[in-house]
Amino acid sequence: MGKTSLKDIIKVSKELNSQYNKNLENLNKELEISTDSRDNFDVNKLFLAIKGEKFDGNKFALETYNKGCRYFILSDKSIELPNDAVVFYCDDTILFFIKLAREYRRRFNIPVISITGSCGKTTTKELTALFLSTKYKVLKTEGNLNNEIGVPRTIFNLNDNYEIAVIEAGMNHKNELLRISEAIEANTVLINNVEPVHIAHLGSIENIAYAKSELFNNTRENANAVINKKTNSVDILKKEAIRNNIKNIIEVDIKEITKKDDNTFEYKDIIFKHNLIGDFNLNNILSALKAAEIYDVDLKKCADILNTYEPQKNRMQIINIKGCNVINDCYNSNPSALKNMLKFLSQRNENKKIAVIGDMLETETENSSYHKDIGHLINELKNIDVVIAVGNHSKDIYDIVNCEKYHFENAKNAIEKVKEFLKNDTAMLIKASLGMGFAAIIEAITNE
């Protein structure tokens, strides 16, 4: 990661009313940040202790001191370190990290695009960065480092070589994106959809829209908003953008493109070919194109490079195993995304269609029926031959579907049954929330 300075650390410390244990004279010292006690340390590296649900970085402070570290940001004031250690004590080290990233971001006078949404934000981030790369040197979020720790880490990867940055931002609770927005200070905010994802935490689609809209906070002057015109609660998104003084609101309307076939469309008299599956991905592509247009990227170059893009691991990949076309989409799941993928499965030409479905986590509330709705959709589609349901919530799918069906408590138990259907002229969708561990199924059948 890039380096912070004692000057910035002191500024943030005062802002958060935190404490530090030394009179600091050399305000020009630059320090590399680490949040991982397993790293190598010396006197020029700062250890910022993250306290999470399953670990407490404070407990490793002495270990990093013994490796050579002398600068610390801790939340546990009971931690005692030798006298030559410089320690900043604060209540919330993650917020401290976010604000340090804000100060670091301000060193670079480049546009930053922040991207969020309930579904497809990683694909949209990848496409946006891809299109921008035809004109600029682009920093982008790597993998899925889109939370309150991952976003600051990405920002600290900025250096003078980059001309623009594309940062993915995720959330599952209120105020997460508000905090993250402070680190990003975006020039453009892209929200590609609002769906019932994390609704168990947020309570309603409207609350999800407000939570997504938190990313409009702390934007730079003359910022842009790119919003899916057809998404749920779009009026809330637009209202919140305006409330945050964003005057240039660009609405993404899928009607602007003309679909030629499953992998070809026309936009502004230019033919685009792509390797993504499902019509729902057209909105992700168009959103990314809109973001690229803001920064004067040549659409013909976007068309040329789009054809090179391949889906990331475990995201809508099609893998042929023993003649069976396995649609590997086990990175995550939610009602909208699962419905889209089931419709895609039903439209395929293979003789037999298998759906391996795991729980959509953080969706069901006391009065919801999202998994039951999936069961009803499968019955309506009529041509899905087998359902293998995995997990407690997916038992609702199993109970409703009329086709050949099986239910298992966990992914590991389902593996042998899944293997039985790896046959020629078969399409198999494998989809679940990340916490269901469906990567184990993919690994097992790939090694067949």
C-alpha positions, -999 to +999 in steps of 0.1 A: +000+000+000+010+036-004+024+056+025+006+079+050+023+106+069+025+115+106+010+148+096-021+131+082-022+107+112-022+136+136-049+154+116-072+124+117-064+117+153-075+152+163-106+149+140-116+117+159-106+130+193-083+101+197-051+101+219-015+096+212+013+090+236+043+110+223+052+146+214+058+142+177+084+165+162+092+150+128+059+157+111+073+148+076+078+111+083+062+088+058+049+054+069+037+024+050+005+010+065-002-026+073-033-042+088-018-077+088+005-087+117+020-114+095+037-088+073+074-078+077+078-047+098+104-021+104+106+014+119+090+029+087+059+008+088+026+015+108+005-013+122-032-004+122-051-030+143-085-041+129-110-056+153-135-078+136-161-104+146-136-132+146-103-116+153-087-087+172-057-071+156-048-053+189-037-087+203-009-088+177+006-053+184+034-066+206+042-092+179+046-065+153+067-044+177+091-074+181+094-075+143+105-039+143+073-018+141+073+014+161+041+031+150+006+018+160-031+027+157-050+007+183-084+006+198-076-013+230-061+012+255-051-017+278-024-027+253+010-017+267+040-014+244+077-004+252+084+033+257+098+039+222+065+029+205+044+057+191+007+047+197-025+064+186-055+051+205-090+055+190-124+040+193-128+029+157-096+020+138-115+012+106-129+048+105-094+060+112-082+039+082-110+054+060-101+090+070-064+083+063-073+070+029-093+102+023-061+123+030-041+100+007-067+103-021-064+141-019-028+138-030-040+128-065-059+151-088-075+124-108-111+114-114-125+086-092-155+065-102-173+047-074-196+018-083-223+000-062-255-019-067-273-050-055-262-072-084-235-071-110-214-043-095-182-063-099-189-070-135-198-033-140-166-023-123-145-046-145-162-034-177-158+003-167-121-002-160-118-021-192-133+006-213-114+034-196-082+015-201-084+022-238-075+058-230-061+060-194-039+042-169-066+028-146-065+017-109-094-006-101-106-026-071-090-060-073-113-090-066-140-081-042-122-057-018-152-035-016-159-030+021-147-005+047-113-022+048-109-031+011-118+004-002-091+022+018-066-005+008-074+001-029-070+039-025-036+034-009-026+016-041-028+049-060+004+063-073+015+090-099+012+065-128-026+063-126-048+087-144-082+075-132-096+051-106-126+027-105-136+017-070-163-009-062-182-003-029-203-028-012-226-028+019-250-048+039-259-023+066-270+013+068-241+039+070-214+016+055-214+035+021-216+068+039-184+060+057-168+045+025-178+076+005-156+097+027-125+078+016-135+078-021-146+115-027-159+103-060-162+124-092-188+099-106-211+076-087-226+046-106-255+027-091-266-001-114-296-015-095-315-018-062-327-054-054-338-072-022-302-081-012-294-078+025-330-070+030-330-090+062-307-062+076-323-032+059-360-041+060-373-028+027-364-021-009-367+016-001-342+014+027-318-004+004-321+024-021-313+050+006-284+029+018-270+027-018-275+064-021-251+071+007-224+068-019-235+102-032-221+118-001-187+134+000-185+137-038-163+162-055-176+194-071-195+189-104-198+152-097-219+129-120-244+102-111-251+072-134-283+055-125-303+026-139-336+042-151-355+009-147-343-002-113-364-003-081-368+030-062-350+050-089-368+081-076-351+077-043-317+074-060-323+106-081-337+125-051-306+116-030-282+125-058-298+160-061-298+164-023-261+159-024-257+186-050-251+162-079-265+181-109-254+158-138-276+127-135-273+103-164-301+077-166-292+043-182-321+031-203-317-003-219-339+009-247-309+029-260-294-003-274-307-027-301-301-064-294-290-083-325-285-117-310-275-132-276-239-118-279-243-087-301-260-053-298-259-019-314-254+013-295-250+047-312-245+031-346-217+009-333-218-029-332-207-045-299-199-082-294-196-097-259-190-130-241-214-124-212-245-145-206-280-133-200-298-101-212-294-087-177-257-082-184-266-057-211-275-031-185-241-037-168-223-031-202-244+000-209-238+015-175-200+010-180-202+026-214-221+056-199-193+060-174-167+058-201-185+084-222-182+109-193-145+107-197-144+110-235-135+074-243-139+064-279-169+040-282-153+022-311-123+013-290-148+001-263-164-022-289-131-036-299-120-044-263-154-057-250-150-088-271-119-097-251-137-097-217-142-130-200-163-134-168-144-138-135-140-170-116-173-183-102-193-155-119-214-168-148-187-190-162-196-218-185-174-249-180-178-281-200-174-311-177-180-346-192-201-330-219-223-311-194-223-273-197-219-262-161-229-226-155-207-217-125-223-187-108-216-197-072-199-165-060-232-150-047-269-150-050-300-129-045-336-132-057-332-110-088-299-126-099-312-162-093-343-155-113-323-142-142-300-172-142-329-197-140-345-180-170-312-182-188-310-219-180-345-225-192-338-208-226-308-230-234-309-257-261-296-287-241-320-316-238-318-317-199-316-288-175-304-291-139-306-264-112-283-267-082-295-240-059-283-229-024-296-205+001-298-168-007-284-155+025-295-122+042-327-121+022-355-138+042-374-118+069-403-128+090-428-120+063-409-127+031-410-156+007-381-152-017-372-189-018-408-200-022-410-175-051-381-192-067-399-225-065-429-211-082-408-196-109-392-230-117-427-245-120-437-217-144-406-222-165-417-258-169-386-271-186-361-273-157-359-311-152-341-315-119-336-293-088-309-300-062-317-277-033-291-270-006-296-253+028-324-245+052-341-218+032-338-238+000-359-264+015-388-241+006-378-244-031-376-282-028-411-283-012-427-263-040-411-275-073-429-303-092-399-317-111-374-344-100-359-329-068-334-335-040-325-317-009-293-316+011-283-297+043-249-285+029-228-283-002-205-312+007-234-336+011-248-326-024-216-333-043-222-370-052-257-363-064-245-334-086-219-357-102-247-380-113-260-354-137-228-345-155-238-359-188-238-350-225-265-326-238-271-313-203-270-277-188-264-273-151-267-241-132-248-239-099-257-209-078-258-199-041-247-172-017-209-172-010-215-184+025-230-216+013-196-229+002-206-240-033-170-235-045-165-270-030-190-284-055-172-267-084-139-280-072-151-315-068-168-318-102-140-300-120-115-326-107-137-355-119 
